């Protein structure tokens, strides 16, 4: 059965589906997992009234998703990326799911919340819950409700998640850096100089522990790379580039939820110019640069932006 879930998604005519709103080729698992997430969030009771998926053009009411007006009510809206890192699927590399929960915008009625994007266009500071699920050697669910971070590991035999990672705390600094260095010539001057300082090691460059040796780790899935940094310390970065000056990762579905998790675990989350959670979204598919990790590593990255930023013109 799993063979049917590999490769690009196709329509009833057997032809590949159009690219999604992000301009990416949809994989079969993208489509399947998007449907599962829509129904899981909307079908969990009367809490969630509307949803926004990275895979879809617009927000949707839960009444529309479930085909029943009874699901229109709800005090919260949910945002999610059903499969992060879907390019890894055919190679059997780690992928993940990311989600965030916001209170419904004041004044939005139960029937209008899905069409009122103000409910979704809130600062990340307003999130009440966020988390991700990593599908790798084990399936790990990491969640924050705004008072710390906890991790749960799936026991596939029992079909239950067990509380295996209580009160996750990221180290203050670390020696892991997770950047796609194939793009380094497109990175800004501050980022290039930061990576160079980090790689030298031995002097605490880039916020590394003194005497530590830099270790490059990059899987190509945000969830997998950030989880590694969260557990071991260091920094993950997806900067702006010449071809993607606004960055590539989505503020609403990826950056804000992961930023909340990281900050609640004692880490930091920055665009290089300020906190990710302070950004005010202007549209649901907005992108931004992102740097997540240990406080000392991210602080040093921000300092490089402040010191060398003017060289970018």
MOFEN-V613862 format. One record per residue. PSI is psi in whole degrees, -180 to 180 (NA if undefined). OMEGA is omega in whole degrees, 0 to 359 (NA if undefined). Layout:
psi->[PSI PSI]
omega->[OMEGA OMEGA]
This chain:
psi->[-34 -23 -29 -7 3 153 176 147 147 158 -176 -26 1 -5 149 143 158 159 150 -178 -20 -2 20 148 124 132 161 -41 -27 -48 -45 -49 -31 -43 -42 -45 -41 -48 -34 -44 -42 -24 11 12 -149 24 -48 125 -18 158 155 123 144 -25 -11 153 -39 169 162 143 153 -25 -40 -43 -45 -10 30 124 -19 -19 7 -31 157 138 -1 159 150 142 147 156 108 -43 104 132 33 -18 -16 -11 -53 -18 2 36 165 144 179 177 139 142 156 150 131 152 146 141 133 133 -9 119 161 -35 -12 -6 -36 -32 -9 98 -13 -27 -27 -27 62 154 150 -23 -22 -4 142 -17 152 162 -178 160 126 124 101 -139 -34 165 116 129 122 126 144 140 16 6 57 176 136 150 145 136 134 129 104 -24 -39 -15 31 151 135 144 89 -17 76 140 64 131 126 142 153 -29 167 170 2 133 134 90 152 91 -7 -22 10 -31 -15 -7 157 164 -44 -40 -42 -43 -37 -48 -39 -44 -39 -42 -25 -38 176 -19 9 15 140 15 8 155 136 133 -7 155 131 145 116 130 122 114 -31 10 123 -48 -48 -46 -41 -37 -41 -44 -41 -42 -37 -17 150 -149 138 139 135 86 172 155 174 -37 -20 74 -21 7 175 -28 148 129 -46 -46 -24 -57 -50 -49 -43 -33 -41 -45 -47 -45 -38 -21 7 11 -161 156 119 157 -4 -21 -6 176 137 -40 -12 -11 137 109 147 -16 157 -22 25 145 162 156 154 136 121 139 -157 146 -43 -37 -47 -37 -45 -40 -44 -38 -38 -38 -40 -39 -42 -2 -36 -20 -17 -9 NA]
omega->[183 178 182 184 178 173 180 177 179 179 180 180 179 180 179 176 176 174 178 185 179 182 182 177 181 174 180 180 174 184 181 183 176 178 180 181 178 183 180 181 182 184 185 181 182 183 185 182 181 185 174 181 175 185 188 185 187 174 180 173 177 175 178 182 185 181 184 182 181 182 182 182 178 183 185 170 183 175 182 169 188 177 175 180 186 175 180 190 185 178 181 175 184 173 181 175 181 179 174 182 177 169 178 181 180 177 178 181 181 183 186 188 182 181 180 185 177 178 181 185 178 174 177 177 183 178 177 178 178 178 177 174 180 178 185 178 169 176 186 176 179 189 167 174 178 179 181 184 178 180 182 182 182 168 186 180 181 182 182 174 178 185 187 184 179 173 180 177 178 175 181 175 182 185 179 169 187 179 172 186 173 181 191 180 177 179 177 180 179 182 178 180 179 180 178 179 180 185 181 178 174 182 183 180 180 181 179 172 179 179 181 177 181 180 180 178 179 181 183 173 184 183 183 183 181 179 178 178 180 183 190 181 182 183 171 178 168 186 167 178 178 181 177 186 178 187 183 182 185 181 189 190 186 189 183 178 180 177 179 178 184 181 179 177 178 179 183 181 188 170 189 180 182 182 176 184 177 183 175 180 177 174 194 180 180 179 176 171 183 175 185 176 180 186 183 178 182 177 179 178 178 179 177 177 181 185 185 187 183 180 179 178 NA]
